[in-house]
C-alpha cells in the first residue's frame, strides 16, 4: 500500500510520524512524507519520498514571536486570544497549506493517510472516507475531553475543575473549527454527500475519527469514558544511533562522574539563553551536580569559566546517553519526557510552551521528579529548591525504575500498522 504521513510542526511533531514510517516501511509499504520543507534532507536520507509544505509556516511557528504567543503569560482569556492571534498571523499561509494537502490526495492517490492536528483538510476528507484516514498525535487533551485536565492549549494553568476543564475543549476546538470553515469552505464541493458544520465536525472527531495518541498509558491512562475510536498506545522510539560515534572524551567523563545528569531544551529557544544558562550552570556547580549540557538549537549557551564537571555537547542521542545518567532537566516535550521515563531517569521540566506545562504536572503526579519552574519565570531561589529536591530525593529514582519497566511493556510495534491497514 501507499501510505502518506502528513505533519506540520517542529521536530517533536515530526518524530512520531517518522517512527511509524519506519514500521510501515519495514512491512513493505510505500512511504510518502508530507512535512515542512525544512525536513527534506532528513527524510530523504531515510529513503522516503518527500513532499514539502511551504517552509514559511514552520518559520512562523519556530520564530521567537511564535513561541512567545504559544508560551506567553497572562490569564486563560489572554491565552485564548493568543491562539487567535497566532491563527491570524498564519492566515496568509493556511490556504496554501490546505491546497497542498488536497493536491497530495489527488496526485499521489494514497491507500491510507496518517495525519497531524494542523492538517486541517484531512479532518474533512476523513469524514468522507473514514477508513482511509487516521489521526495521530503525541499530545493528550487535544480532541477528547478529560475531566482532570483542560485542553492542552490551556495547559499552562492549573486545572480549572471538572466543568471548566470540559468546557475548555468546546472553547478551543470550537475556535479551531471556525478557522477550518473559513479556509475549507471552497473545498466543500469535494465532498458533496457530507453535511459539514461545526456540530458534525465535533461529533465526528470526538466519536468516530480513528485517533491514535502515541503517549504512554502509564503516564496518562485512557479515561474510561473515551470512545473506542480513541487509542492510547504508548510512545514509539525510532532508532537514531545508526551513525552515532560517541566522543571518547565524554566516555572518559562518564567514568569519572557515575551520577550525572543531562540538561537540554531540545529545539526550544528562549528570550534570555545566556542569562538562564549562567543561572542554571552556576547552581549545578554550587551543589556539585555534574551535568552534560546540550547546546542544540541555542536554548542553552556555553558559559566561560565552568569547571570540568560541566560537559558541553551539540547533539546527543537520548537512547545512548540517558541509560548512563541519574536524571534529565529539560523543556518538557512529549518525546523527551517519554525518553526520560523509558530510561528510568529522574526528571525536572522547565516548560517553555503549551503542552510542556502539562507534562510538568504529569512528572509530579507520577512521582518522577519535582515541579519545575517555567523558563519564562525563572527565579534562582525557586529553581535551586527544586534542583536540590530533584538531586537528593531518593524516591524519585526508585519510582523512575518502576515506571521504566512498565513503559517497556507498552507500544506493541505493529499496533498502529494493524489498526490502519485492517479497516474496511
ABEGO torsion letter per residue (X at the ends): XBBBBBBBEBAAAAAAAAAAAAAAAAAGBBBBBBBBAAAAAAAAAAGBBBBBBBAAAAAAAABAAAAAAAABBEBAAAAAAAAAAAAAAAAAAAAAAAAAAAAAAAAAGBABBBBBAABAAAAAAAAABAAABBBBBABBGAABBBAABBBAAAAABBBAEAAAAAAAAAAAAAAAAAAAAAAAAAAAAABAABBBBAAAAAAAAAAABBBBBBBBAAABBBBAABBAABBBAEBBBBBAAAABBBBAAAAAAAAABABBBBBBAEABBBABAAAAAAAAAAAAAAAGBBBBBBAEAGABBBBBGBBAABBBBABBBAAAAAAABABBBBAGBAAAAAAAAAAGBBBBBBBABBAAAAAAAAAAAAGAEBBBBBAAABBAAAAAAAAAAAAABAAAAAAAAAAAAAAAABGBAAAAAAAAAABX
